[in-house]
């Protein structure tokens, strides 16, 4: 019995890892707005219409077109289900993401946590 309890405790303490060995995680809960850089003559960042979402608990997100799930492995994020399915991002800060191009390079689009999750 004692041996089974020790085995159970050590199993629960082991963090989950993705296939590539990166630790699995979640993003900070809240609202995110995606934008493009502006220029010196105007706004520093230009919000992209329809490109905002909210991160909920348990690797779930909410978009204006529906709900879905995501996977965060290390700093690599992929939306796995829902309206943003197959979009890929790189976490570049505690509450900042950069969208990835099809070739894996970082695009100019960034998404930043703008506030807490709002309840309806």
Secondary structure, DSSP 8 states (H G I E B T S, - for coil): -HHHHHHHHHHHHS--B-TTS-BEE---SEEEEEEEE--TTS-SEEEEEEEEEEE-STTEEEETTEEEEEEEETTEEEEEESTTTT-EEEEEETTEEEEE-TTS-EEEEEEEEEE-----
